[in-house]
């Protein structure tokens, strides 16, 4: 594997042309964060929502993972701590079902239980390891650029068995978050490649595909859910298996 920051002469044929390096988003790109979150949420909340059916739990998970991201945006803006945004999202999801998570000990116990259980369910998607094997054999450097802090994401990658994703840029690396061009370009610098020959792959169309493209990289939207968006003419794949030709 090429050392961090070392230029590489190797090139790989992809659906988007010849590239010399690949950067990835982490959450819901390399690791199935939604699965880990919803599984842990159910475990720590079942005593508060006895008798909730499967459709209800799916709704509960969607509120926490997709409908309360404005709290995460406030965390990125420095208005909330990471755990404060977690708690607010949990309260919003529980509140939808008429349950109020009280301040003090009840909130502390719920949040602590979630923090303990959620990491155990973090796992890579099935298409991740095969692609990394291809990149390793081809001598193509790769890394990750994330909208979360470095050490938290480092522990997440290692816990998911992705220790070989050694190059990692977090929001605290330069003090900026996606879609600031600097955060993608720091990843490029660690790869030792040029932006125009570097793929950036992520599940968020705006932050990952369009944000990295604006920074001069080859942005690719990993659209696992098959979402239809009018007017999007950028690179898109439904699976990491589709990247390499």
NORSUL-V235276 format. One record per residue. RES is the residue in one small letter. D_CENTER is the distance of its C-alpha to the mean C-alpha in whole Angstrom. Layout:
# NORSUL-V235276
res: [RES:RES]
d_center: [D_CENTER:D_CENTER]
This chain:
# NORSUL-V235276
res: [x:x:x:x:x:x:x:x:x:x:x:x:x:x:x:x:x:x:x:x:x:x:x:x:x:x:x:x:x:x:x:x:x:x:x:x:x:x:x:x:x:x:x:x:x:x:x:x:x:x:x:x:x:x:x:x:x:x:x:x:x:x:x:x:x:x:x:x:x:x:x:x:x:x:x:x:x:x:x:x:x:x:x:x:x:x:x:x:x:x:x:x:x:x:x:x:x:x:x:x:x:x:x:x:x:x:x:x:x:x:x:x:x:x:x:x:x:x:x:x:x:x:x:x:x:x:x:x:x:x:x:x:x:x:x:x:x:x:x:x:x:x:x:x:x:x:x:x:x:x:x:x:x:x:x:x:x:x:x:x:x:x:x:x:x:x:x:x:x:x:x:x:x:x:x:x:x:x:x:x:x:x:x:x:x:x:x:x:x:x:x:x:x:x:x:x:x:x:x:x:x:x:x:x:x:x:x:x:x:x:x:x:x:x:x:x:x:x:x:x:x:x:x:x:x:x:x:x:x:x:x:x:x:x:x:x:x:x:x:x:x:x:x:x:x]
d_center: [23:24:24:21:23:25:26:26:29:27:26:24:25:22:22:22:24:25:22:22:19:15:12:8:5:3:2:5:5:7:7:8:7:10:12:12:12:15:17:17:18:21:22:23:24:26:29:29:29:31:32:29:28:26:25:25:22:20:21:20:17:16:18:15:12:13:16:16:13:16:16:13:14:17:15:14:18:19:21:19:18:15:17:19:16:16:19:20:18:19:23:22:21:24:26:26:28:30:29:29:27:30:30:30:31:29:26:26:26:24:21:22:22:19:17:19:18:15:14:16:15:11:12:11:12:15:15:13:16:19:17:17:20:21:20:22:25:25:24:21:19:15:13:9:9:6:8:9:12:12:14:12:9:12:13:10:10:14:14:13:15:13:16:17:14:16:15:12:12:11:12:16:16:18:18:16:13:12:14:16:18:18:15:14:18:17:15:18:20:19:19:23:22:23:21:23:22:18:16:13:10:7:7:9:12:13:11:10:13:16:15:15:18:19:19:21:18:18:15:14:12:11:13:13:15:17:17:20:20:24:24:21:22:20:18:17:16:16:15:14:18:19:18:21:24]
